[in-house]
Each structure stands twice: as C-alpha cells, then as structure tokens.
Amino acid sequence: MPSLSTKPWTVAVVGATGAVGGTMIRVLLEREFPFGELRLLASARSAGRVVDVAGTKLPVLEATPEAFEGVDIALFSAGADTSKTLAPAAAERGTTVIDNSSAWRMDPAVPLVVSQVNPDDLEWHEGIIANPNCSTMQLVPVLMGLRDAVGIERVIVDTYQAVSGTGGRAIDELQGQLSAHAEGRPLEVSVYPHQIAFNALPQVDVFLDNGYTKEEWKLVNESRKILHLPDLRVSCTAVRIPVFVAHSEAVHVETREPITPERARTLFAAVPGVVVQDDPATSTYPLATEAAGSDDIFVGRIRQDASVDGGRGLAFWVVSDNLRKGAATNAVQLAELLVDRGWVRAAATRDAAGSPA
Ligand SMILES: NC(=O)c1ccc[n+]([C@@H]2O[C@H](COP(=O)([O-])OP(=O)(O)OC[C@H]3O[C@@H](n4cnc5c(N)ncnc54)[C@H](OP(=O)(O)O)[C@@H]3O)[C@@H](O)[C@H]2O)c1
C-alpha cells in the first residue's frame, strides 16, 4: 500500500496570474511538492493565457465551481470575494482550500495557521484553512518564542509595508511613479489615495469605525487567534512605504516575566524559520532588500524597552518577504503538513489513520 505522502496530489492555484499566485507556483516547484497535476485558475479575463511552469506550458482556466472536480488541494489567492463564493464550492467537491484572503480567517470553524506556530490546528479543518495576513505572519513566530518562555502582556507594532502586499497593480504604480519622476513627467495616482513614491502612507486598507485601519485590526485579531491568546493586548499602526518586496515591523513587547535581550536572541534563534541578525557594531540588522527572496523571518535591533519597568520590555525589528513566508511559502508549508500528517481530507471524512473514511 503506497504511503499517503507519496501520492501525486492534484493541486490548483487560484489567482495563478497574480503576484502571490505566481510565487505559489514557484514555491511549489522549489519545494518539490508532490503534485501529479497543477491546475492554474484565474478570472475569465485570463482564461486562455498560457503560463510556463518549469518548461511546461499550462493553460489558465476560469475559476468556476466545476474547475475543482478532482482537485485535492487548492491554494487560493484571488481576493476575499472570490474566496467567499468559490472556497465552499471547492470544499463541497472534496477539495481542501488553503485561502490567502481575509474571507475566512476569523471564522471560528476555520483554522488560521502559521506552519511553525500552530500546526496542530490543521487537524480539525473541514475543507477550508486560512493563511494569515502577511504582517501577522512574520510577527507571530517571533512572539511565540516570548509567549512560551516569559509570557506576553502587551504588543505594539508599527509596520513598514511593501507595495507588493497590495498586488501587481501597486507594483506597477510605484514603478510608474519612479519612472515618471526620473523623466520629469507628472506622477499618476490610482491604486493608493496618495502618491506612494518618496512617501509613507499611514493607511493600509480602509478605515474602521474605531479609527484603526482594517489591516491594523487584522493583525490584532489574527495574532490572538494564532497564538491562542484571545485577550492579548495588541495595537498597531500600519504604514505603506515605497519598497517593492518585504515588510518591516518595529515591535514593542511587554512580557509577564523579565527578559534580557541576550535571552531573547537565544529564544528567537530557536524558532524554526527565524534568523537573528543583530550586531550594532557592524550595522547588521534585517533589511527588506536582503529578506526579499528568502523564506525566513529576520529579527534584529533587539534591546530592552527603556519605557517598561522591571526588565519586562523588549523592542526589536522584524523583516520578511511578504509574498513568500507572508503568503505563498506558508500556504505551501501548510499543504506539506497536511500531506505529512494525513490530514488532506476534511476531518469529518477522515478515519483515525488519516485516510479518507
Ligand atoms: N501580496 C501579498 O503580500 C499578500 C499577502 C497575503 C495575502 N494576500 C492576498 O492574496 C490575494 C491576491 O493578492 P495578489 O497580491 O496576488 O493580487 P494580484 O496580483 O492583484 O492578483 C489577483 C489574482 O486574483 C485573480 N482574480 C481576481 N478576481 C478573480 C475572480 N473573480 N475569479 C478568479 N480569480 C480572480 C486575478 O486573476 P486575473 O489575472 O484573471 O484578474 C489574479 O490572478 C488577496 O486576497 C490578498 O489580500 C496578498
């Protein structure tokens, strides 16, 4: 009897023509995910396009409910509206959806998972699994190191987010504004409310009634759910900056027990996928330009927060590639975990050994 982990799975990428979808295809290939068929889906606008996948020309098909027939795992990255309608349709057909949008993240019946933080939550999925927002994704593995050792009381995060977090149109807009500036032409603004070139916009997504933006509030709620700390006190200011790839975050944490920067460095370095880069003497700290293209989360500038009494405050800087660990890589890592643990099928349709019941 062949082991489940060697079965060539049928995998679909929904949003295959987008910034995240394209990265998903690359990461599936790089990590040699065991797929027998890769189905590329997007909107009707892209149907008929051909994408070169490792030398094989694959057609882009329209994402319809029927397109999921025979698909084992679908990686969705086509916005919340598409996920709301198509993810349940896919799940009804026996497909397990790993969704990158905000559509399902806070649904109590849907696990929200970061591969190295709460992989066991995958076990109870019923066909839809949510991938966190990119700014949450790079934060929680680092916070996990502190939660487990000294407890966390309060977290304040200020983000410096790349335009690729908005998608392909925003990448084009920044590039267009840089070119226009260099050529002395007027800058065109359409994706963001203001010019993004040479600017810092303290608005990521729309404003909510409480004065926060949706992005800031996602980070608050998603961090609590993933870390299993429903009452954690979190505040965030999310800022869009003219960087193409990799989000940076200035983080201040108030811990329950005292902690030194030296101990924090050791704790952070022990978290899988986290790399400490911290040597002020040589100006060594995480940089967006170096994190782009990597699957790791980089942390540095680790120091005692002088505004918190009793050695219970830490400040640090976290950087990661928002398209890779912040989206595509974590989605593929979740798919790998499902295969390895025998949890590809929804929990209700699985027997105790993990095979379809
Ligand atoms: N970028 C990030 O850092 C990041 C991180 C985490 C999560 N996400 C989430 O991932 C999603 C996509 O982001 P992105 O940056 O890849 O955006 P993008 O570059 O704008 O790409 C959007 C993709 O969605 C497809 N799409 C749009 N409407 C569709 C529909 N009705 N049916 C099927 N496919 C449709 C597009 O296909 P067409 O080419 O046919 O229009 C395209 O492939 C968003 O939900 C975003 O919130 C992004």
The ligand as an ORCA input file, in Angstrom:
! r2SCAN-3c Opt
* xyz 0 1
  N       0.526     40.299     -1.804
  C       0.645     39.936     -0.536
  O       1.634     40.221      0.155
  C      -0.425     39.144      0.091
  C      -0.165     38.540      1.277
  C      -1.160     37.814      1.869
  C      -2.369     37.707      1.258
  N      -2.617     38.299      0.086
  C      -3.923     38.131     -0.531
  O      -3.813     37.361     -1.718
  C      -4.786     37.779     -2.666
  C      -4.159     38.118     -4.005
  O      -3.116     39.017     -3.850
  P      -2.112     39.386     -5.047
  O      -1.136     40.289     -4.412
  O      -1.622     38.178     -5.759
  O      -3.099     40.198     -6.054
  P      -2.966     40.437     -7.626
  O      -1.557     40.480     -8.067
  O      -3.838     41.609     -7.897
  O      -3.645     39.125     -8.284
  C      -5.009     38.829     -8.121
  C      -5.290     37.447     -8.699
  O      -6.649     37.095     -8.422
  C      -7.289     36.733     -9.633
  N      -8.722     37.058     -9.597
  C      -9.290     38.271     -9.434
  N     -10.640     38.162     -9.483
  C     -10.920     36.840     -9.694
  C     -12.103     36.095     -9.838
  N     -13.311     36.669     -9.785
  N     -12.019     34.749    -10.030
  C     -10.808     34.146    -10.097
  N      -9.622     34.815     -9.970
  C      -9.687     36.149     -9.765
  C      -6.579     37.525    -10.695
  O      -6.831     36.935    -11.949
  P      -6.886     37.827    -13.311
  O      -5.459     37.932    -13.756
  O      -7.698     36.974    -14.213
  O      -7.507     39.122    -12.974
  C      -5.139     37.375    -10.207
  O      -4.643     36.098    -10.591
  C      -5.526     38.921     -1.984
  O      -6.666     38.360     -1.341
  C      -4.568     39.428     -0.939
  O      -5.224     40.013      0.147
  C      -1.654     39.018     -0.525
*
